[in-house]
Amino acid sequence: MIKYVFTVFYVAISMAFLLGCSDKGDNKVTSGEDAKVDEGETEVELTLDNGDEDSSWPALEPVVFAIVSDIHIDGDITSSTPSRVAALFARAVAMEPRPEFIAITGDLTEALPEPVDMSEGGRLKTLSAILAGSGSDIEGCLGNHDYYGADDLLYEFCSDRDARDDLFRDEIGFEPWYYTVHGGTKFIYLNSMHGDRWQESIGLNGSMGEAQLDWLDATLADGRPALLFVHHPPSTILERGSTTLTDIIEQHSANILAIFVGHVHVYARSTVAGVPLYVTDAGYKGEAVHHVRVDPASGSVEILNEGEIDYGETEFHQCDSTQGELPPASVLEGRTLTLSIPDSHVEPIGLGSYLREVVAQIPLVVHVKGVSGGDITGELTSGEYPGVCGEVGGDSEACPSVLLQVDGSCFSSEPVTLRVDLSRLLGLPLPAGWRIRADFENLVLSGRVDEEGLFVDGVLRADLSLAVGVKDIEAIIVQQYCGGKLAGCKPGTKGAPECSEEPDEGFFGKIPSVCDVEIAGLGLRTIFRVLDSVPGFVVEMDANFFVAE
């Protein structure tokens, strides 16, 4: 269960030009590691800074390729995951039109426990054999799992990141970051585990680093068409400096045709600074692949297998107030309706994309209390009704009153805030009285009331804030620290601060970072860093409420 909960948070709650190039036909490969300067079809208008002055640059031509991600090789070729991944590559190669190559957006391995097994049955050799036997050229980048040095719950990082880079360079042929050229387009592969903050959240967040961002800026500066490939979605990438990957994308949005990422194990699509962003679902199950055609001359990017992909986008229904009418009050009053979520979407794309799976598990309930003057009044809560509704001393936000304004059979609600206890809903085994909460702010319901009194064709929209969960974790750690319950962290000793009767709001920041609370081996500071690092989310979901059985 703990690994499941961790996955929810993993899954709940994202150098200068090397002058010498090695030519592989049209496919130039240029690495930035050796020289360090200390929907459907989309179109982007290109502006080349140097036009066609460089006659050696390949002509702009369409390119068809495939993308897989998060294949997580975890055993030898006879194991289930490697077998499924090998079949996935065979399927990708067989797509029509045939891909010129396959790109991988990180997490090639589940982890490489140290010392790394370099035998033929080891993970790295198994990965190499799968790629070599795929029948296709392979390009790609690394992800957070490729830098883990242990298979334990907390995924300890490898002892030497440079040595890990060397392993993948020697065995797979991937530089830490580089670009290739196909049809006059730069295919730029980035490493989101090379910044100063790469270890802050066990890889949940990424980090690029100043050197790599400078290299990317210089690589894009000529205005030539480019595609970016990186494991972490830009919204999940943290930096110490002021410049971020999103900043670079915004500066060069005129010639970046699209961005392809992985990491969050779902299909999703959005935009970053107006540039299309596509998330490829995890490939370890042997199914997920993007089949892509890019035409740099027109600036178009087309997902050829779009019709086969569920991007989790909300379906909006236009309710016609002239069709149908509200059922009698006797049909509605006293009813308890439970939410069913066929699909949902979370912005920005990143760690929040996990939440579309998590939110679907939160049992939202509407209890209808009355119908008067065309309005429906009720209570909204999470869990079974009455649950927290009516609890003495409970959060008023945990069971807000909701007003549905009705026009014909159509309804829309006034915005409310709903507070949910994520730790309770997700089964995190916290002691009694502890909780990690989240707020659905500005939550609005809209849809239609059918003749049976059910809420159908609905949409739920809310701003999801994790700030209250951050404060909850701070309070737990302060409480345990001041209670003398953290081993080796006695208040007032070894430079640790004394506790007052009521510690002030900034006291948590004074507690040494080594002072942590563990729940079955999972440190609450890890969850804190994740929740504190992500932005607020906008959640939209298909929302249909049915009679609770």
Buried (B, 14 or more C-beta within 10 A) or exposed (E): EBEEBBEBBBBBBBBBBBEEBEEEEBBBBBBBBEBBEEEEBBEBEBEBEEEEEEEEBBEBBBBBBBBBBBBBBBBBBEBEBBBBBBEBBBBBBEBEEEBBBBBBBBBBBBBBBBEBBEEEEBBBBBBBBBBEEBEBBBBBBBBBBBBBBBEEEEBBBBEEBEEBBEBBBEBBEBBBBBBBBBBBBBBBBBBBBBBBBBBBBBBBBBBBBBBBBBBBBBBBBBBBBBBBBBBBBBBBBBBEEEBBBBBBBBBBBBBBBBBBBBBBBBBBBBBBBEBBBBBBBBBBBBBBBBBBBBBBBBBBBBBBEBEEBEBBBBEEBEBEEEEBEBBEBEBBBEBBBBBBBEBBBBBBBBBBBBBBBBBBEBBBBBBBBEBEEEEBBBBBBBBEBBBBBEEEEEBEBBBBEBBBBBEBBBBBBBBBBBBBBBBBBBEBEBEEEBBBBBBBBBBBBBBBBBEEBBBBBBBBBBBBBBBBBBBBBBBBBBBBBBEEEBEEBEBEEEEBBEBEEEBEEEBBEEBBEEBBBEBEEBBBBBBBBBBBBBBBBBBBBBBBBEEBE
